[in-house]
Amino acid sequence: MMRKDREFEAQKEALMKEVRNVLQEVESLYDTGVEAGTEEAKALKVKAQEQLSKVKAQFADFESAAADKAREAADRVREGAHYTAEKARGAARHTDELIQDKPYYAMGFAALAGLVVGVLLNRR
């Protein structure tokens, strides 16, 4: 789990570094295009396009990893909800069995709970 988080963060950092590099290349292309001749501008444009393609590929990988993490998180939530629901059903079945087996205990507890609530409400 932690290893995946570290890999995800490393991919994110690498992607952000590549985006920064592409932006720097674009700025350099603009500056050079304004100052120098077209041959240098063409070479810088090709280099910027190569880096842009590389960043796009890394972004696709990053997006895929993010989608996988989201799916994994959703699966864990679903499993947790299913486990909790099963535990609640088991507790409800057990309570129902106890009430059916010993209905007078259930009535006694209900009366005791009512008495406690009544005393607490009357104290105010």
N, C-alpha and C positions, 0 to 999 in steps of 0.2 A: 504494500500500500504506500509506504513512505518512498520506496524506490520509484514508483510511478509518479508521485508528486515531484520528486527531484528531476526525473526525466522531463516531465511536463514543463517545469520551471526552466530547465536548461534549453529546451526547444523554444520556449517563449523568448528567452534572452538572446538566443542565436538569431531568431527571426527579427527581433527588434534591432539587433546589431546590423543585420543585412539591410533592413529598411533604412537605417541611418546612413549606411554606406551608399545605397542607391541615391538617397537624397543629396549626399555630398557629391556624388558623380554628376547628378543632374545640375547642381549648382556650378560645378567645375565646367561642365559642358556649356552652360550658358555663358559663363565668364570667358571661357576660351573662344567660344563662337563669336562673341562680341569683339574680343581683342585680336584673335589670330585668324588664319586662313581657314578654308573649308576642309582641308585634309585632316588637320588635327581634330576638328569638330566631328568629322565622320568617324574617326577612330574612337573618340570619346563616346559618341552616340552608340556605336557597336558595343563598346564595353558596358555602357549603362544598360543596354538592352539585354546583354548576357546576364548581368547582375539582377535585373528585374525578373528575368525568367527564373533565375535561381531562387529569388525571394518568393515568387509565386508558387513554386514547387514546395518550398518550406512552409509557406502559409497553408497550402492544401494539407500537408502532413500535420501541421499544428491544429488545423480545423478538425481533421479526422480524430486526432488524439483528444481534443476537447469533447467531441461528440461521443467518443468511447467512454470518457470519464463521466459524462452526463448519463449515459445509459447504465453504467455500473452503479452510479449513485441511485438512480431510479430503481434499479433491481434490488439494491440493499434496502431501500425504503419499503418496497413492496414486500420483501421477505420479512422485514420487521413488523409491518402491519399484519401480515398473515400470521406470524408467530403470536403477536399480541391478541389477535382475534381468536386464535385457537385457545390461548390461555384463558381468555374471558369466557369462551364457550364452556371450557372445562370447569371453570369456577361456577358458572351458572348451573351446569348440570349437577355438580356436587352440592350446591346450595339447594337446588330443587329436590335432590334425593334426601338431603337432611330434613327438609321441611316435610316431605311426604312420609319419611320414616318416623319423625318425631314432631307432629304438628303442634303439640302443646308447648314444647320448647320454643318453637318459632313464635307462637302467640305470646309467651312470657317475655321473650326478648323484645318483641314489638311493643308490648305494654311498658316494659322497663324503659325503652328508648323514648316512648311518648311521655312517660313520667319525668324523665331527665330533661327533655326539651321543655315541658310545661314548667318545671321548677326554674329552669334557666330563663325562660321568657317572663315569668312572674317576678323575678328578682330585679328586673330593670325598672 
